Amino acid sequence: PSMKNPAPATASGALGTIVKGMGSGSMQQMMSPAFDFWSEEENRLFVSAVESQNFPPEWKTVSARVGSKTVEQCSSYAAFYYKTLQHRHQQAATTEAQPPSHLTAAEVYTFLGVS
């Protein structure tokens, strides 16, 4: 699926499975001192790469498609991205709003309290 016509995050496959499998660990506990920032373009490439695969995504393939992040960086960013997406879906459920199917890097950082 393309970013213009995204599959919903609640669909089966990598996106839905990752969101459902996220634990309740603190985001601050998950962030390492070497936390790296992602550009909006890297974020878009990440989402596209993950959506193009079944669960679990092949992080080596995701890293290659992003082009500027390591396997470890992609895996770590996935935890932040999908924890944020899960939170946004929970918010949408309580307000009857349409849940997002994708997030920007800025939305992830806002949720994490990082600027």
C-alpha positions in Angstrom: 0.0 0.0 0.0 1.1 3.5 -0.7 1.1 6.4 1.7 -1.7 8.0 -0.3 -3.9 5.0 0.1 -2.7 3.4 3.4 -4.0 0.3 4.9 -5.6 0.9 8.3 -3.3 0.2 11.3 -5.9 -2.1 12.7 -5.7 -4.4 9.6 -4.1 -7.8 9.8 -0.4 -7.9 9.0 2.6 -6.2 10.4 0.9 -2.9 11.5 -2.0 -4.4 13.3 0.1 -7.2 14.9 2.8 -4.8 16.2 0.2 -2.5 17.7 -1.7 -5.3 19.4 1.6 -6.8 20.7 2.9 -3.6 22.3 3.5 -3.9 26.1 2.8 -1.2 28.7 6.4 -0.3 29.3 7.4 3.3 29.8 8.5 5.2 26.8 11.3 6.8 28.9 12.5 3.4 29.9 12.6 2.3 26.2 14.6 5.4 25.1 18.3 5.0 25.2 20.9 7.8 25.6 21.7 7.3 21.9 18.2 8.0 20.7 18.3 9.2 17.1 15.8 11.5 15.4 13.9 10.5 12.3 13.0 12.9 9.5 9.6 12.9 8.0 11.0 11.3 4.9 12.6 8.5 6.9 9.3 8.1 8.8 7.4 7.8 5.4 9.9 5.2 4.1 9.7 3.3 7.4 5.9 3.1 7.2 5.9 2.1 3.6 8.5 -0.6 4.2 6.7 -2.1 7.2 3.3 -2.1 5.4 4.8 -4.0 2.4 5.6 -7.0 4.6 3.9 -9.6 6.7 4.4 -9.9 10.4 7.0 -9.9 11.8 8.7 -7.4 9.4 12.2 -8.2 8.3 14.1 -5.3 9.9 17.0 -5.7 7.5 14.6 -5.1 4.6 13.1 -2.1 6.4 16.6 -0.7 7.1 17.5 -1.1 3.4 14.3 0.7 2.3 14.8 3.6 4.7 18.4 3.8 3.6 19.8 5.9 6.4 19.0 3.8 9.5 20.4 0.6 10.9 18.4 -2.5 11.7 18.6 -1.7 15.4 17.4 1.9 14.8 14.4 0.7 12.7 13.5 -1.9 15.3 13.7 0.7 18.1 11.8 3.3 16.2 9.0 0.8 15.5 8.5 0.4 19.2 8.0 4.2 19.6 6.0 4.5 16.5 3.5 1.7 17.3 3.2 2.7 21.0 2.2 6.2 19.8 -0.2 4.7 17.2 -1.7 2.5 19.8 -2.2 5.5 22.1 -3.9 7.5 19.3 -6.2 4.6 18.6 -7.2 4.4 22.3 -7.9 8.2 22.2 -10.0 7.9 19.1 -12.0 5.1 20.6 -13.0 7.3 23.6 -13.9 10.3 21.4 -15.5 8.3 18.5 -13.0 10.0 16.2 -11.5 8.3 13.2 -8.2 6.6 14.3 -5.1 7.5 12.3 -3.7 4.9 10.0 -0.2 6.7 10.0 1.7 9.1 12.1 4.3 11.7 11.3 7.6 11.7 13.0 6.6 14.9 14.8 3.5 13.1 16.3 5.8 10.3 17.6 8.1 12.9 19.2 5.2 14.8 20.7 3.9 11.6 22.3 7.4 10.8 23.6 7.8 14.3 25.0 10.8 14.9 22.8 11.4 18.1 20.9 
